[in-house]
């Protein structure tokens, strides 16, 4: 662990967006920060016939859906399927969808998109919906305090931050137990920081990123409790328990009632509209309780 007197000198090592909730992420060299997080992150979501979201928790093959962001469209590809092309500004009809405890107005992407997901995932009646930018869905004020932190279809917060050191620590433990190392993609972060020590992201009160457009200030507010999704292999869509089993040996966090945590959920204090880039310098302050 870094000492309290140490300056934090980190950099952004990787950037990810996940355009369709619970499908594969897209790694970026730069991305625009908007008030809900990185632009297009969790902008679309797959829902069942009742309008409730589905995820890798019950449909692990979702990880095999690979989005690609182009100038005017997002293209989805999956094994054995023709590519699905979706215009960035195209929707078909109003809809309602539920993500966790929130039911929001949104936009249905039409029968072709719904059938595409139903066919690939083997579940009839699925639909693809797009978040309505006129809707204001807020992260829990229990954690954000005085800040209003809007989100789209993310589980709860605008950004998830993890570190290369925390993943390295996990992989050292996995390999010592005879398991293969895993990639950061399993944890679905938006920002991956290099230059911290393992789990230092848990202990930061504030992050200040020196983007070329101006300073971005993020506040870590809640450790990220982990469901079984990190057990899903992004290359195959198969599930095995060793990742969460190993994290369970050392990452139970009392702040989230003993849940297994990896990474920190963050809100945006300042800097929406700026572009973040791999290599941007990150400074910060330690949190003292």
Secondary structure, 3 states (H helix, E strand, C coil): CCCCCCCCCEEEEEEEECCECCCCCEEECEEEEECCEECCCCCEEEECCCCEECCCCCCHHHHHCEEEECCCEEEEECCCCCCEEEECCCCCEEEEEEECCEEEEEEECCHHHHHHHHHHHCCCCCEEEEECCCCCEECCHHHHCCCCCEECCCCCCCEEEEEHHHHHHHHHHHHHCCCCCCCHHHHCCCEEEECCCCCHHHHEEEEEEEECCEEEEEEEEEEEECCHHHHECCCCCCECCHHHHHHCCCCEEHHHCCEEEEEEEEEEEECCCCEEECCCEEEEEECCC
